[in-house]
Structure formats: structure tokens, C-alpha cells
């Protein structure tokens, strides 16, 4: 995807557990114009990754289907 300017008026949504406290770090997601999806980490908000809505939706469906579970195999639940 070609580089472009990140809109200043994005509405960032924090992806944190419901009862999470503290600054994180957490992932934040914003949906922008032209089907762009922006992702950043709260500890480094100037480092923004951009993808498309179609790719984001495919990723979310993959997570829901368990396609990425092997990446967290053996990780203890800290909740």
C-alpha cells in the first residue's frame, strides 16, 4: 500500500480487556477514509501501521476461527 498521510481526526479504539487498568501497552485501531484501517500501540503512538478494511476483516475472521492460536500456545493467561 502506498504511503499516505494519516488523518488527524481518527477515532482510536483501544483493544484492551474489559477490566484492564493502566496504560497498557494496548493496540489501538482506527477506521479511516477510503477503507483504510490504522493500527498503533499505545506505547508508540507515532508508529502507525495501515491496512485495508478487507484485509482487517479477513484477519479478524481468522482470529475468531482459531487460525492464529499456535502463536500463543503455552502462553499463560494473565487475567
C-alpha positions in Angstrom: 0.0 0.0 0.0 1.5 3.4 -0.9 2.3 5.7 1.9 -0.1 8.5 2.7 -0.8 11.0 5.4 -2.6 9.7 8.4 -5.8 11.7 9.1 -5.5 13.8 12.3 -9.2 13.2 13.3 -9.2 9.5 13.6 -11.3 7.9 16.4 -8.9 5.4 18.0 -10.5 2.4 19.6 -8.4 0.7 22.3 -8.3 -3.1 22.1 -7.9 -3.9 25.8 -9.6 -6.4 28.1 -12.8 -5.1 29.6 -11.4 -4.7 33.1 -7.9 -3.6 32.2 -6.3 -0.8 34.1 -3.2 1.2 33.4 -1.6 2.5 30.3 -1.0 -0.9 28.6 0.6 -1.1 26.2 -2.5 -1.8 24.2 -3.3 -1.9 20.5 -5.5 0.9 19.1 -7.5 0.7 15.9 -9.0 3.4 13.8 -11.1 3.2 10.7 -10.4 6.0 8.2 -11.5 7.1 4.8 -11.1 5.0 1.6 -11.4 1.8 3.6 -8.1 2.3 5.4 -7.6 0.8 8.8 -4.9 2.2 11.1 -3.2 0.3 14.0 -0.8 1.6 16.6 0.5 0.6 20.1 -0.2 3.0 23.0 3.5 2.9 24.0 4.5 4.2 20.5 1.5 6.1 19.0 3.6 7.7 16.3 4.3 4.3 14.7 1.2 3.6 12.7 0.6 0.6 10.5 -2.0 0.8 7.8 -4.0 -1.9 6.1 -7.3 -2.2 4.2 -10.7 -2.9 5.6 -10.9 -6.1 3.6 -7.6 -7.4 5.0 -8.5 -6.3 8.5 -11.9 -8.2 8.3 -10.0 -11.3 7.0 -7.6 -11.1 9.9 -10.4 -10.8 12.5 -12.3 -13.7 11.0 -9.0 -15.8 11.1 -8.6 -14.9 14.8 -12.2 -15.9 15.5 -11.6 -19.2 13.7 -8.5 -20.0 15.7 -6.1 -19.8 12.8 -3.5 -17.9 14.9 -3.8 -20.0 18.1 -0.5 -21.6 17.5 1.2 -18.2 18.1 0.1 -18.2 21.7 0.5 -21.9 22.5 1.9 -22.2 26.0 1.3 -18.6 27.0 -0.3 -18.4 30.4 -3.5 -16.4 30.8 -2.6 -13.4 33.0 -6.2 -12.3 33.6 
